[in-house]
Amino acid sequence: NSDHSLAYSDSIWGLTSCDGPSGYKARGAPPGQNDDGTIAPTAAAGSIPFTPVESITALRTMYNQYGSQLWGQYGLKDAFNIKQNWFDTDYIGIDEGPIIIMIENYRTQAVWNRMMQNSTIATGLARAGFITVTSVDHPARSGVHDFRLDQNYPNPFNPTTEISFSVSGNDRVSLKVYDILGRMVSVIVDRELGEGTYKFSWDGSGMPSGIYFYQLKVGSRVETRKMILMR
């Protein structure tokens, strides 16, 4: 914010192509160009799967601070500029569409799961060294208590949460935590366990806020769930 534009802060932000006082422009690309202090809510909203805490904070702050000036019949208007006391009157479909899609992807991972059904994408990510994770709520089981990974509690959490799972029979069990890019950040357990239900605590101290995945592997069976660290 080299120009010290009004409204820019850690809780109100968003640069992308959008309307502005002087028309529609690709703002901030290349960095520093066409940046006249105009903020586009869609930039924050469209980033929800990657920066959930920061994005939701920004959207709530915009809504609470500017109310009907920014929010209308179809949701958030395209852009605003406090420096020039300008609020858009338009809703732009190419911005509204990604907001809906990305909120749904944050809630259910539907877009991600659909994309990962493409074998070429999955193979490419694997060859690049990424651990591909999806949320599997109802994996095939031979028995109701045969293999179960529960949702962590509390969720969201700060900074600790508990993860429970059940296994039947003696087997090698691993429970690991991955970040949003599929990088392993913690090994909670990796050893042979007997039949029973287990509960482990994970401490996210020192980790940035955001989405994490915890993955349970028992023999050849795998189940993954999502959790959110929110400071």
Secondary structure, DSSP 4 states (H G I P E B T S, - for coil): -TT--TT-SSSS---SEE--TT--EETTSSTTTT-SS-B-HHHHHTTTTTSHHHHHHHHHHHHHHHGGGTEETTEE-S-EETTTTEE-----HHHHHHHHHHHHHHHH-HHHHHHTT-HHHHHHHHHTT-------SS---SSTTTEEEPPPBSSSBSSEEEEEEEE-SSEEEEEEEEETTS-EEEEEEEEEE-SEEEEEEEE-TTSPSEEEEEEEEETTEEEEEEEEE--
